[in-house]
Amino acid sequence: MLVENDYFDLLEVNNTIMMNTKKAGYPLKSFDALAADIPRLKLNSFKELMKALQTVGVHEIGTYSAPCEVYISPSKMKVELYIHATNEEFLKDKEQFLKQAEELLDQKEVNYDKESLLGLAYLPSNPMVIAVGKEPVKGESAQVEYITMPDRKPNLREDGSVDHYELNFVTSIAKDEWLGEKTPAKEGFEGHNVFGEPIAAKKGEDIKLVYDRKSVGEFEEDGKIVLRALHGGALEELNGAISVGKQLIIPDDVGTKTGSITFDGSVRVMGTVSAGFSVNATGDISIEGKEGVTNAKEIYSEEGDVYIKGGVFGGGETIIKAKKNVFVKHANNCKIYGEQVNVGLYSLGSELYGNHICVDKHKGRIIGGLAEALFSIECATVGNNSERLTKLIVKGVNKELELEEIQQLAEKLKTEHEELKKIRLTLDKMSSIKASLPEGQFDMLEKTLQAKQQQIMSLDQTVKNKLQLVQVASTPKIEITREAHPGVQIVIGGKVSMLNRITKGVFELTSEGVLNV
């Protein structure tokens, strides 16, 4: 018998709590106070208790818990001890309670500190953490470091009384030179659960070294993976990977001693390119003589950048062309083509063509000739007091029209693929009777196949180029930071305006399609 009063008897029968209700109406709050003195009482549910208090008869309302209970988390990383006793009961029989707890923990083979159990800060009906597993520690991730790529941004500065247009353009690499390294990922530290069972640690994350395997090799040195150049050349980035491109270094001038240069790789000319001579390269071209280039015929990079430290005196003949960027100190009576054309001091009577044309915004000048860009032109001063005709043209990109053309090209590409499939099927059928065909018929069909494949590749590249153009397209604008003189013609998106007064600012089309000049 646990409780006996006028309303009910509370009994423990084989670890089950039974309530023999004699009279309904016992207050719930009074039962809560009563239950607080029976810590081992664990009710089945509030609903069953309410029914038992309100209905005469015998009811099973809960269980009679063991004096000590152990809860082990599903992860096996924490053990909690419950001692079901009042403060008075615990203090009176502390040793007995703790002995039961030890037996229970030992029975479950839990790893715990018996001394900490003896110093237990008892809180009635609250879980007490007895043991905690040790989480495994993940190993350090791999660390990767690469040689610093040259930052090809123009730096116009004053050095005494002389202007310099310096650029760390070509980084020469010697065979076996360090290009990068990886410190491999480390093993982690093993953990364990509350039973002392080991928990394996994860190794740190690996990071892949990205490099051109034709020009760069990896070698194990002092526990690291080191990247070294397989041959000398110029530091390059090939599709995001460290690479060493072929490099031709001309220690003096390109001229009568060397002839015009054509090279598959980068070309570095320590002097100049003499009048009438050319430099053609697939990679970057760097002309590093301080006197620049005078009346050279052509300087053309098929895939890279062009840098001319001393500028260009073109005499109306010189053509500078790069697939990517062009950097020159000044441009005088020449033509320059590039994705971005960068001019340090001035463009005089020259023609500049690019997606973006940047003539130094602090002191750069464009006088005469024209600058024609797809997206933007920026300069400090345009034209002169003599009102020399100077044209600034920004075409812009009609995205809707481009997307419409892309759709048409995609349809055409689909048709071309279908035709290619038919040609292949015809070739497959005819291959078995090739010997009986008229001379040259089978070869002609193979040539047709090759021509169709080439046509598809060209068409596919056109689609990719147009998609990229749409993605990078920006609002066409011209920015003049200091002054634009009368005689300057501004053309944006087909809208034309001739300046008749000195002005400056950012010129672009308004939302109504009007040129804000």
KEKE-853253 format. One record per residue: x, z, y of N, C-alpha, C, O in turn. Coordinates in steps of 0.001 Angstrom, whole numbers, plus 500000, padded with zeros to 6 digits. Layout:
REM KEKE-853253
XZYXZYXZYXZY
...
//
This chain:
REM KEKE-853253
500850500000498803500000500000500000500887500000501249501735500874501425
500671498996502117501461498921503346500706499509504524501285500217505349
499394499213504605498572499694505721497190500041505162496653499370504282
496650501115505716495289501491505324494575502015506568495048502948507217
493435501410506893492638501885508030491165501600507751490799501205506644
490327501803508759488887501642508552488480500181508357487414499891507812
489331499275508804488964497855508764489490497131507516488814496274506947
490719497501507106491292496775505951492404497591505319492953498524505906
492709497189504087493897497689503397494859496505503265494455495390502935
496142496778503531497167495724503419498094496121502288498740497167502337
498155495269501258498910495608500067499951494518499747499779493348500090
501013494938499091502023493991498586501878493954497073502020494973496397
501589492747496546501403492571495111502312491428494661502046490263494954
503383491768493950504331490754493458504813489825494588504801488599494477
505231490472495667505784489765496852504743488932497587505088488072498397
503471489189497303502389488531498021501640489577498835501364490669498338
501305489246500100500583490177500968499093489895500838498625488790501114
498352490928500409496906490810500236496217491693501276496653492815501535
495144491181501864494338491963502810492947492146502210492232491184501929
492594493411502025491256493748501552490448494172502773490529495317503217
489671493241503307488940493481504552487656494257504231486813493813503451
487541495434504862486391496295504634485355496136505738484159496331505522
485827495785506900484927495626508044485548494604509000486736494674509315
484737493670509448485243492634510368485375493179511777484742494168512148
486227492496512563486308492840513980487592493516514419487694493962515562
488587493601513521489846494240513930490535493332514966490690492131514745
490951493934516113491544493116517190492855492455516752493676493066516068
493033491186517164494249490445516800495484491093517424496525491194516775
495375491536518685496537492142519347496989493404518622498182493693518536
496022494147518106496365495368517367497087495015516073497982495739515638
496686493873515444497367493457514212498806493032514502499714493283513710
498997492379515659500354491977516027501264493191516166502404493165515702
500783494232516786501577495451516959501860496095515602502948496614515354
500845496046514732500997496613513394502034495829512588502858496411511882
501979494494512704502885493639511936504330493804512372505249493598511580
504536494181513648505900494370514150506617495489513398507846495508513332
505859496409512839506453497508512066506654497131510602507141497939509812
506271495880510233506471495404508858507290494103508940506721493030508738
508571494154509219509391492952509419509384492001508230509615490803508397
509120492518507030509168491665505847507885490859505657507798490019504762
506882491122506514505619490409506434505795489002507028506192488851508184
505496487988506227505572486592506680504202485961506424503827485709505279
503454485708507518502097485166507411502118483716506964503026482955507297
501079483347506191500949481956505772500567481074506953501180480033507193
499522481517507702499094480754508870498206481637509733497604482600509258
498140481295510987497291482014511941495816481848511560495018482775511696
495476480657511084494090480369510713493629481269509576492510481782509605
494489481468508564494112482309507414493988483766507831493130484493507330
494862484192508764494785485579509239493460485825509954492795486833509716
493076484880510845491825485042511596490625485097510639489693485876510837
490669484263509610489565484258508638489489485598507907488410486138507666
490689486123507556490718487391506819490213488554507670489528489443507163
490546488552508956490113489646509838488608489607510097487999490625510425
488021488431509949486608488280510295485686488223509076484464488192509222
486278488209507860485457488054506650485756489187505665486905489371505263
484751489927505284484915491022504317485281490431502961484694489448502509
486271491060502327486704490590501029488222490622500919488918491085501822
488718490121499793490170490131499536490744488751499893490215487717499483
491834488763500663492446487521501143493965487565500965494607488594501173
494515486420500574495982486295500530496429485743501882496094484613502237
497189486548502638497519486121504015499008485829504221499396485298505261
499843486173503233501263485905503457502125486336502302501635486604501205
503416486401502559504381486810501535505187487979502055505274488226503258
505778488695501099506618489840501424508068489409501195508546489354500062
508752489107502296510094488535502208511091489517501642510888490731501674
512168488969501124513283489803500681513903490469501902513774489953503013
514568491594501720515190492274502878516193491376503601516337491443504822
516876490543502837517857489616503425517547488194502955517260487953501783
517616487259503913517439485851503589518533485033504266518980485337505372
518938484003503571519986483123504107519417481718504274518774481179503374
519671481136505455519261479758505715520514478904505884521380479207506704
520598477837505099521732476900505199521193475588505749520259475011505193
521776475124506827521301473894507473521456472709506520522333472720505655
520611471688506673520711470499505797522091469843505837522529469242504855
522766469960506970524100469355507079525186470201506412526337469778506300
524795471421505965525738472366505351526830472809506329527929473188505924
526501472754507635527502473101508635527208474435509314527991474880510154
526079475090508963525778476378509578524964477243508618524061476764507931
525310478532508592524582479500507760524048480598508671524786481184509463
522741480867508541522129481931509339521577483003508400521039482706507333
521725484234508820521256485388508035520071486032508734520099486283509939
519030486294507953517858487006508466517794488354507745517772488396506515
517763489443508493517556490782507909516196491265508380515976491489509570
515297491421507436513924491810507763513814493320507709513548493917506665
514030493921508883513971495382508971513796495777510425514143495024511335
513253496970510630513191497491511987514563498040512347515438498160511490
514743498369513615516024498955514037516317500234513263517438500463512806
515304501046513128515486502316512441515886502091510982516791502743510463
515181501140510324515491500849508923516916500306508774517639500684507853
517306499424509685518639498830509574519736499878509781520697499943509015
519580500690510816520610501705511106520684502745509988521759503258509676
519545503045509396519511504050508334520209503557507067520933504307506413
519975502254506723520534501709505480521419500490505754521380499514505006
522207500545506815523030499405507222523932498915506093524000497718505817
524617499844505450525548499460504385524815498751503249525323497783502683
523647499227502927522879498628501849522419497211502218522494496282501414
521942497080503457521518495750503926522682494767503884522531493645503402
523850495185504391525013494295504438525531493980503039526026492881502789
525415494955502122525824494715500741524943493636500117525426492751499411
523635493728500393522724492697499886523053491327500488523019490303499806
523371491343501781523718490092502457524971489482501831525020488277501585
525998490325501571527234489831500941526953489231499577527454488156499245
526150489930498788525831489431497446525122488078497519525387487174496726
524215487963498491523461486718498646524383485572499069524287484462498547
525268485853500009526208484829500485527190484430499391527505483252499223
527673485429498646528601485137497542527908484325496450528492483419495854
526657484674496210525891483965495192525749482479495549525781481609494679
525590482212496854525453480829497310526804480169497574526872479009497980
527898480937497335529266480422497476529570479944498895530228478925499106
529072480710499850529338480402501258530674481001501664530988482134501300
531464480237502424532710480760502993532382481484504289531897480870505240
532643482783504333532328483540505543533347484661505712534104484985504796
533343485241506905534286486326507237533580487666507038532670488022507787
534014488399506016533339489673505708533506490693506827532623491520507055
534636490637507525534851491590508620533858491352509748533355492306510341
533568490083510053532600489808511115531199490227510690530357490546511529
530953490226509378529653490660508875529467492151509117528368492607509435
530551492906508964530473494358509171530226494706510638529603495719510955
530729493844511526530541494103512957529328493389513507529270493073514695
528357493134512646527182492352513012526376493023514122526043494205514038
526067492236515177525190492734516242523763492409515824523303491275515953
523071493429515320521762493211514711520680493043515773520568493831516712
519876491973515587518709491745516433517525491551515504517500490589514737
516540492444515553515418492384514611514751491012514591514428490446515635
514554490497513398513825489239513150514448488016513809513792486983513943
515701488122514220516399486975514804517486486493513854518129487300513183
517701485149513793518763484649512915520136484994513480520367484933514687
521033485357512578522402485658512974523326484677512274523314484562511049
524139483960513075525033482953512521526174483646511792526915484436512377
526303483339510508527307483985509665528505483073509425529645483536509383
528249481797509272529344480856508987529040479511509624527893479066509673
530103478875510112529981477546510721531081476660510153532248477047510095
530681475462509734531684474530509228532565473980510346532281474172511528
533607473316509967534527472717510944534300471207510948534508470529509942
533871470697512101533619469267512214534939468495512117535956468935512653
534924467351511437536143466537511409536426465981512798535501465777513585
537676465738513099538074465192514400538499463738514192539419463442513429
537807462848514886538133461428514776539515461150515355539905461727516371
540235460274514705541579459947515169541572459195516492540555458625516884
542700459196517170542833458468518429542732456968518169543280456453517195
542028456285519050541897454833518921543217454146519264544092454720519912
543327452933518820544532452151519119544640451931520629543634451861521334
545871451825521103546137451565522512546847450224522628547823449964521925
546347449372523525546931448045523691547401447853525124546719448245526072
548556447254525270549118446980526597549714445569526589550360445160525624
549488444841527672550017443489527792550879443361529040550762444150529977
551741442359529037552503442024530230551522441660531343550473441071531083
551863442007532573550972441733533701551011440256534068552075439682534298
549829439657534117549748438263534524549939438167536036549500439057536764
550588437098536527550783436953537971549454436830538696548546436131538246
549355437522539825548136437481540622548253436340541628548981436438542616
547532435268541363547681434078542204546724434124543387545775433345543478
546998435051544281546208435136545505547150434946546687548184435611546760
546815434051547613547697433797548747547919435054549569547000435845549780
549151435226550029549497436379550849550209435880552091551416435640552062
549484435724553167550053435233554410550523436437555210549728437330555505
551813436476555570552337437642556272553395437234557277553922436122557232
553699438150558185554737437930559179556045438527558665556064439658558180
557142437767558770558465438258558371559440437818559459559979436712559417
559657438695560428560428438284561589559597437301562393558442437573562722
560189436158562709559486435139563483558999434000562606558484433001563109
559160434145561302558836433046560395557661433423559506557610434519558948
556726432503559385555596432699558473556009432324557055556714431339556837
555565433113556115555853432814554710554538432735553935553623433533554140
554474431770553055553329431671552160553880431880550763554096430930550011
554105433167550427554766433525549174553722433740548086552628434241548346
554073433357546876553152433534545756553962433682544484554802432839544168
553705434760543754554367434941542460553642434048541465552746434492540746
554040432794541438553222431781540765553557431601539293552674431689538439
554827431347538989555229431099537604556112432249537125557121432576537752
555721432854536013556530433904535396557258433302534206556654432995533179
558564433140534361559368432571533269559566433613532180559801434787532464
559470433174530933559601434064529779560734433569528894560808432388528557
561619434494528522562715434148527617562295434382526173561390435173525906
562942433705525256562665433905523830562869435376523479563832435996523930
561971435929522682561979437320522220561616438321523315561724439526523087
561195437871524486560824438807525554559533439538525191558641438979524552
559455440806525614558287441651525362557078441108526117557160440830527314
555956440957525412554724440454526024553546441419525873552501441244526499
553732442415525052552648443372524845552902444192523600553831443919522840
552062445208523394552228446031522200550951446796521898550095446998522759
550856447209520651549720448030520224550222449266519514551003449180518566
549768450419519981549985451664519250548813451806518283547673451962518720
549074451754516967547965451736515996547071452970516099547484454025516580
545868452806515645544929453927515589545470455016514668546138454725513676
545179456263515002545682457398514215544607457954513285543408457827513530
545087458573512209544165459235511291543589460468511978544239461074512830
542376460832511607541760462014512194542116463276511425542921463246510495
541507464382511824541741465674511166540512466036510331539383466044510820
540770466333509062539694466633508112538954467901508517539544468846509041
537648467899508264536846469095508500536370469677507183536802469246506114
535476470661507260534896471226506028533545471834506356533282472196507503
532673471950505329531372472574505535531445474056505192532524474590504936
530293474713505190530286476169504983530642476555503552530858477732503262
530704475570502657531111475851501279532587475554501070533103475677499959
533255475166502132534675474841502027534936473447501511536082473080501252
533868472660501356534037471287500880534574470416502010534093470498503140
535566469585501711536182468780502777535239467707503306534421467157502569
535371467418504605534637466324505255535679465373505826536458465726506711
535670464179505303536691463211505718536545462867507199535435462788507727
537663462668507844537671462289509260537783460778509389538439460120508581
537142460243510402537238458810510651538530458493511385538980459233512259
539101457376511000540285456897511708539851456359513067538718455904513224
540745456411514043540441455881515366540098454404515317540468453697514380
539382453942516345538984452540516402540202451634516585541117451936517351
540183450533515870541272449573516025540930448615517168539759448379517465
541948448078517792541786447079518847542641445877518470543827446014518168
542040444727518491542751443529518088543647443030519209543227442942520363
544874442706518864545767442067519819545355440600519959545170439896518966
545217440161521192544786438788521454545967438002522007546470438298523091
546400437009521261547547436213521701547542434866520993546881434682519971
548298433929521562548436432593520995549481432632519883550665432848520142
549041432425518659549934432589517508550983431479517401551929431599516622
550827430411518166551823429347518128553043429677518987554147429197518729
552824430506520017553935430797520930554314432271520989555328432630521588
553505433122520371553743434570520417553673435123519002552794434754518222
554611436015518677554622436646517357554482438147517466554789438730518507
554014438788516386553918440251516383554930440825515398555133440300514304
555562441926515824556628442544515049556426444057515049556016444643516050
556725444679513898556587446129513800557872446779514274558941446528513717
557775447610515297558940448275515874558587449713516224557700449958517042
559284450670515602559100452100515896557634452521515795557132453276516628
556969452029514774555585452426514542554569451699515413553381452019515374
555015450738516186554113449964517027554134448490516617555073448027515971
553091447768517001553055446325516815553394445705518163552634445833519124
554529445038518228555028444509519501554891442986519516555211442310518539
554410442464520645554305441021520829555552440515521543555955441060522571
556158439467520989557347438878521605557213437352521607556565436760520743
557848436744522606557791435295522743558580434629521624559717435007521342
557968433638520991558651432889519935559601431844520522560510431361519847
559372431505521790560281430579522469560187430832523973559247431472524444
561149430334524707561118430473526150560072429561526753559657428585526129
559644429874527968558649429051528632558028429779529800558680430600530447
556775429485530071556048430086531187554891430933530664554172430531529749
554726432106531259553627432991530870552297432352531252552090431937532393
551398432282530266550096431675530501549007432507529846549274433372529011
547789432226530240546629432823529594545813431684529016545238430885529755
545765431610527695545097430510527005543805431020526391543817431705525368
542681430677527032541360431143526565541335432660526401540825433188525413
541902433353527403541900434810527395542996435436526566543041436660526446
543891434636525982544957435163525122546320434949525780546565433930526426
547200435938525599548566435818526097549246434644525397549166434504524177
549912433804526185550541432616525629551819432311526394551971432692527555
552729431619525729553945431123526383553904429607526300554110429025525234
553638428976527431553563427528527453554931426904527618555887427543528057
554993425663527260556239424939527469556523424887528968555613424743529784
557783425006529303558142424999530716559374424137530956560386424247530264
559255423293531939560391422476532364560829422971533733560046422988534683
562081423369533818562622423859535088563572422804535653564549422428535005
563282422338536849564157421408537564564944422248538570564365422717539550
566241422450538357567012423366539204567195422885540639567529423676541522
566979421601540873567163421063542223565904420287542619564797420821542543
566071419026543042564935418217543479564493417246542390565269416865541514
563217416855542474562747415712541708563001414488542581562435414362543667
563851413593542101564219412439542922564972411420542104564653411189540938
565972410807542711566707409733542035567444410221540799567632409453539855
567873411499540783568612412016539621567695412245538427568119412111537278
566474412581538690565553412952537594564515411874537322564023411747536201
564181411095538356563046410197538249561753410995538351561795412223538427
560635410339538355559351411043538361559186411800537046559678411371536002
558492412923537113558369413822535962556972413731535364555969413818536072
556928413555534047555683413686533288555983414638532138556874414380531329
555213415775532064555580416812531093554336417485530534553385417781531258
554367417722529213553283418438528533553601419932528582554217420475527665
553180420582529651553470421994529850553540422279531338552999421522532144
554214423384531714554365423759533116555677423221533666556668423099532946
555666422905534946556872422399535605557182423283536803556319423573537632
558433423699536866558890424522537987560039423787538674561103423602538084
559822423370539915560837422642540678561412423596541715560696424066542599
562706423880541606563320424847542506563569424249543887563739424980544862
563590422914543969563776422245545251562489421607545718561468422281545852
562533420284545973561369419562546466561109418340545601561841418071544648
560066417611545940559780416317545313560021415268546386559329415232547404
560989414433546154561411413466547168560363412373547383559464412171546567
560514411682548507559573410631548887559447409575547790560450409085547271
558209409229547442557952408190546462557955408650545028557647407859544137
558297409919544762558368410415543383557146411289543066556463411785543962
556896411458541755555708412178541295556070413247540272557099413178539598
555186414237540181555254415235539111553865415321538485552890415671539150
553794414996537197552544415099536443552767416049535271553723415888534513
551889417038535120552038418019534048550668418452533546549678418415534278
550634418864532279549375419402531754549153420832532232548012421257532408
550243421578532443550144422970532879550344423130534377550143422188535143
550739424326534790550936424632536201552154423900536760553111423607536044
552091423617538046553209423003538741553565423876539940552703424219540749
554835424229540043555307425062541142556460424363541848557502424109541243
556272424051543137557325423430543954557820424518544910557102424899545835
559035425019544695559447426255545346560455426085546480560911427079547045
560807424860546818561704424645547952561035425021549261559858424724549468
561793425686550163561221426150551425560800425002552329559886425152553139
561474423835552193561137422711553059559852422007552638559367421136553360
559284422372551472558037421782551023558226420376550479559291420031549967
557182419575550596557179418226550030556923417225551154556003417397551954
557742416183551204557588415148552242557437413770551594558329413301550887
556301413136551846556023411769551401556159411560549889556442410450549438
555954412640549099555922412460547644554703411612547298553739411550548061
554760410961546143553650410098545758552470410909545227551351410797545727
552736411731544202551639412477543563552169413725542888553242413717542286
551402414799542997551668416025542238550344416398541585549382416732542276
550289416340540228549011416424539518549135417336538294549954417094537407
548312418385538259548214419265537100546887419000536395545818419188536975
546966418563535142545750418198534396544876419405534050543649419303534046
545509420549533759544742421704533283544987422974534096544257423949533920
545988422998534978546361424242535629546265424215537140545414423538537717
547176424981537780547232425140539222548448424418539787549387424096539059
548420424169541084549566423610541805549905424545542959549028424966543713
551204424865543086551683425730544169552830425025544871553823424657544243
552686424840546181553756424238546982554109425240548071553380425407549049
555225425888547881555609427000548743555752426580550208555302427289551109
556380425422550441556684425039551820555678424125552464555881423723553610
554610423776551793553623422905552392553901421430552134554841421073551423
553055420571552732553104419133552440553101418330553742552255418541554611
554061417406553861554030416354554876553777415066554109554685414521553481
552549414583554159552156413502553257552366412098553782552431411154552994
552474411934555092552622410599555641551488409668555261551667408451555218
550337410225554988549185409423554602549244408887553186548394408087552795
550255409321552391550446408780551043550285409830549939549794409521548853
550691411049550212550778412076549160549407412547548692548511412819549491
549271412635547357548051413171546743548425414394545903549286414319545027
547771415508546181547960416754545410546662416997544652545584416998545247
546763417206543329545537417339542525545751418367541420546788418370540755
544768419236541230544815420233540151543420420433539592542428420363540318
543358420682538299542049420956537703541524422292538209540321422464538405
542437423236538420542025424571538879542285424718540378541539424168541188
543335425453540759543540425807542157544788425159542743545750424868542032
544752424942544044545911424442544777546255425449545868545380425912546599
547551425784545968548036426705546998549139425994547782550160425612547211
548936425815549083549973425206549926550089425994551219549127426607551680
551295425968551801551497426658553078550794425903554196550135426504555044
550939424569554192550231423739555159550010422365554547550682421990553586
549063421616555109548756420271554620548751419330555820547969419496556757
549647418329555774549796417416556898549658415976556398550518415480555670
548547415294556803548311413891556439548460413638554935549231412773554518
547733414383554143547740414214552691546330414426552155545417414797552893
546170414182550858544896414430550193545104415506549135546060415448548362
544205416489549102544323417588548143542992417760547421541931417827548042
543074417831546095541888418021545256542117419249544364543194419400543788
541130420108544249541245421262543352539920421989543253539011421766544052
539821422856542269538615423675542150538498424572543375537431424689543979
539618425204543731539697425947544988540977425528545691542060425589545110
540850425102546939542005424685547733542325425783548731541490426142549561
543544426317548646543977427403549523545091426901550437546124426433549960
544883426998551746545869426569552729546238427763553600545366428463554115
547548427988553759547980429183554473547930429080555975547397429976556629
548477427999556559548587427912558012547641426881558626546812427223559470
547762425616558206546920424617558839546756423393557943547558423130557047
545682422656558225545465421326557652545347420372558833544448420509559663
546260419401558906546301418470560033546112417043559518546957416525558789
545015416420559896544754415042559513544697414822558018544986413724557543
544333415837557275544312415761555812542892415727555280541931416006555996
542785415381554014541495415406553321541578416449552216542421416358551323
540698417437552286540670418530551316539353418462550546538282418368551146
539436418509549209538244418426548364538282419546547317539294419734546642
537192420277547188537144421327546168535782421994546129534911421712546952
535611422885545157534382423702545140534391424671546315533378424874546985
535563425264546550535757426181547674537034425779548402538048425493547765
536993425754549719538176425467550527538435426679551417537585427069552218
539620427269551264539959428491551978541218428268552819542329428197552293
541022428159554123542143428095555057542164429450555748541138429900556258
543325430105555772543415431520556153542454431907557290542473431305558363
541617432921557034540560433313557963541080433996559226540338434147560197
542353434410559220542892435119560382543547434175561389543384434338562599
544293433178560880544974432280561809545026430824561338545648429992561998
544395430505560227544421429142559704543638428167560584542664428539561238
544094426891560582543459425870561426543193424603560611543975424245559731
542099423941560909541818422598560402541669421707561620540769421899562438
542561420725561736542530419819562883542503418385562356543439417952561684
541452417662562653541325416289562194541068416198560698541080417204559988
540835414980560233540583414780558805539264415391558392538336415515559191
539199415771557123537956416387556652538233417418555574539258417381554893
537299418330555440537295419297554343535921419185553699534901419428554343
535904418816552429534638418614551728534573419538550512535383419433549590
533597420442550529533474421432549459532094421347548829531141420839549420
532022421852547630530729421907546949529948423141547385528726423093547527
530670424264547602529989425534547887530352426160549230529462426608549952
531662426204549589532002426935550812533299426447551436534194425943550758
533368426615552760534589426386553532534773427592554444533825428052555080
535994428097554502536276429175555438537573428878556178538522428341555607
537596429241557471538761428945558298538659429782559568537576430246559923
539803429980560264539784430706561530539399429771562677538479430060563442
540122428631562791539901427707563908539748426282563381540477425860562483
538789425544563951538553424162563548538530423277564795537916423624565804
539211422122564709539283421210565833540319421676566858541074422613566601
540353421010568035541279421408569100540699421065570458539590420542570564
541475421370571503540985421147572869540778419670573182540017419325574085
541459418793572433541305417349572648540058416797571974539797415595572020
539284417689571345538038417326570668538266416269569577537497415319569432
539346416469568823539652415549567726538573415669566651538189416770566259
538098414529566189537033414528565182537510415227563908538497414825563291
536802416257563538537118417026562326535821417239561562534858417772562115
535782416836560320534556416929559526534632418064558515535577418154557731
533632418921558546533467419985557536532177419697556779531093419702557363
532295419448555487531144419054554677530998419998553483531937420178552708
529832420590553341529516421387552146528256420793551520527181420814552120
528403420266550314527306419548549680526229420463549121525038420199549290
526648421560548444525682422408547767525236421799546448525550420648546147
524514422565545677524019422106544375522513422305544315522014423407544540
521804421246544013520359421325543804520124421762542352520144420942541435
519903423053542162519786423598540808518630422970540033518761422664538848
517508422783540704516340422207540009516653420802539507516309420437538383
517317420014540369517664418648539979518671418646538838518564417855537902
519660419550538928520674419644537873520039420034536541520369419460535504
519125421013536567518461421454535332517607420343534735517496420211533517
517004419546535619516209418416535145517114417387534461516763416838533417
518276417134535058519232416203534452519767416749533131519962415997532176
520003418053533080520477418681531843519452418486530731519810418198529588
518178418647531074517109418464530086517091417030529568516931416798528369
517256416075530474517277414664530081518480414360529194518367413640528202
519641414920529567520855414713528771520717415350527389521203414808526396
520046416509527333519845417183526047518973416334525118519227416247523917
517945415711525692517089414817524900517893413621524395517759413200523245
518730413084525283519562411941524894520545412346523810520807411583522880
521089413553523933522032414066522933521362414187521572521966413890520541
520109414627521581519348414741520334519178413370519679519328413224518466
518862412369520505518694411008519990520000410468519416520008409832518362
521095410724520114522412410264519656522771410890518309523340410222517446
522443412167518127522721412836516841521908412206515708522399412055514589
520674411844516008519833411198514992520414409837514592520424409468513418
520894409105515598521516407806515306522798407981514505523088407192513605
523558409011514831524794409297514086524478409597512623525196409169511719
523404410331512407522993410666511045522654409401510259523004409287509084
521973408450510904521611407191510239522859406389509880522946405819508793
523827406350510803525068405605510541525805406212509351526337405487508511
525834407541509280526506408218508165525817407905506830526475407658505819
524492407920506851523750407605505623524039406169505163524193405898503972
524107405269506138524413403860505806525804403745505207526010403026504229
526763404460505800528143404443505285528199404989503870528903404444503019
527455406072503610527459406677502278526923405686501237527461405574500135
525850404966501609525259403996500672526196402817500412526298402324499289
526888402368501486527736401180501383529098401467500750529785400554500291
529484402758500733530814403085500183530931402705498705532012402355498231
529811402776497982529855402458496544529957400949496286530381400529495210
529566400136497279529634398673497108530599398051498117530506396868498446
531523398876498595532466398451499636533205397168499247533400396280500076
533612397082497979534407395933497516533641394626497593534250393570497756
532315394669497480531518393445497475531057393023498871530438391971499031
531358393844499881530925393534501246531841392493501883533005392370501502
531313391740502859532163390792503598533326391537504263533197392694504665
534445390853504363535654391475504900535402391996506330534884391287507193
535781393235506534535701393835507868534389394507508190534295395219509189
533354394298507358532040394868507674532047396402507598531509397087508468
532669396915506536532716398362506368533568399007507475533197400047508019
534701398390507801535582398911508859534855398921510200535002399848510996
534071397875510434533329397796511695532319398947511799532130399525512869
531674399268510671530708400361510650531396401710510884530843402582511554
532600401878510331533365403108510562533741403255512036533696404352512593
534116402125512660534438402159514085533210402512514917533306403214515923
532049402012514478530788402355515157530526403853515063530081404477516026
530807404425513888530652405865513687531566406644514625531134407596515276
532823406239514690533787406928515551533382406834517023533483407811517765
532923405655517436532499405470518824531298406363519147531213406938520232
530373406468518188529191407310518392529594408785518484529058409523519311
530532409213517643531011410588517690531661410901519047531451411968519624
532448409948519533533102410123520828532074410186521954532213410968522894
531064409369521847529990409357522848529260410698522873528936411218523940
529006411248521696528318412544521598529185413653522186528679414515522905
530482413642521891531385414659522430531410414608523956531380415644524621
531464413393524502531493413224525956530200413718526593530216414378527632
529086413390525955527777413795526461527617415312526395527085415935527313
528081415885525301528011417335525128528837418053526198528410419077526730
530008417522526510530860418123527529530215418019528908530325418937529721
529550416909529164528847416743530439527761417794530602527602418370531678
527011418045529527525963419075529560526573420443529835526056421203530654
527671420759529153528333422052529358528827422205530786528688423270531388
529406421132531329529910421177532708528780421415533702528923422193534646
527654420737533481526519420899534392525913422302534287525502422882535292
525860422837533078525358424210532897526258425209533617525779426134534272
527555425013533488528500425901534162528365425783535679528454426781536395
528152424564536162527978424338537591526761425095538117526820425708539183
525670425052537377524452425750537785524682427261537792524185427970538667
525436427742536812525688429180536706526531429705537864526292430811538347
527515428923538314528419429403539371527969428990540767528571429399541760
526911428178540850526470427661542149526100428792543100525423429747542718
526552428670544343526230429652545371525645428933546581525698427706546669
525090429699547508524483429112548698525555428414549529526553429045549876
525385427142549856526405426434550622526555427010552030525561427263552711
527804427216552465528006427775553807529386427417554333530299427096553571
529518427480555648530788427281556341531000428497557237530128428851558031
532169429137557106532465430309557927533681430036558808534770429752558310
533483430123560116534568429950561094534697431265561853533783431662562576
535825431935561690535951433312562192536409433398563649536131434397564311
537116432361564177537629432452565556536956431449566493536236431850567407
537178430162566278536496429203567147536459427810566534537407427364565886
535334427138566759535167425737566385534948424960567675534083425306568479
535745423898567869535730423158569124534726422007569091534307421575568017
534346421518570255533573420282570305534345419167569601535575419125569653
533626418277568952534271417245568159534295417586566684534710416772565859
533848418797566349533751419211564943532366418850564430531353419229565016
532339418117563332531074417742562695530831418646561489531665418746560588
529680419296561493529317420195560392528181419560559593527140419191560137
528417419444558282527410418870557382527171419844556232528099420185555499
525939420287556079525589421189554976524330420661554302523282420521554933
524451420371553005523295419901552243522649418661552831521436418480552727
523457417800553453522920416570554030522480416701555477522223415691556133
522385417924555994522027418148557392523295418085558249524294418731557932
523251417302559343524445417030560147524281417568561559523208417475562154
525376418139562091525373418599563477526767418413564059527753418781563422
526866417843565270528137417677565969528211418746567059527322418843567905
529260419533567031529388420593568021529706420010569393530492419070569517
529084420581570419529368420169571796529822421337572663529932421221573884
530082422458572008530599423628572712531411424468571731531262424322570518
532258425337572243533038426219571380532117427275570780531325427898571487
532228427465569492531388428449568805532128429005567597533252428596567308
531499429934566896532031430477565640530884431115564881529777431243565403
531155431518563637530130432190562850529987431618561451530819430836560990
528928432020560794528616431526559452527482430522559587526400430853560071
527740429293559156526758428231559280526195427902557900526937427714556936
524868427837557831524196427545556571522786427050556860522357427011558014
522076426676555820520706426221555993519760427413555998519905428327555187
518802427406556900517794428459556922516804428235555784516876427232555075
515896429163555620514884429043554558513984427830554781513355427337553845
513928427345556044513130426142556334513946424873556152513446423774556394
515227425016555718516071423845555511516703423315556781517126422160556825
516775424151557831517369423754559109518778424301559205519031425436558804
519703423504559734521090423924559905521182424844561120520784424449562216
521691426051560953521695427041562042522915426908562958523649427875563160
523123425750563491524248425527564405523730425547565837524507425380566777
//
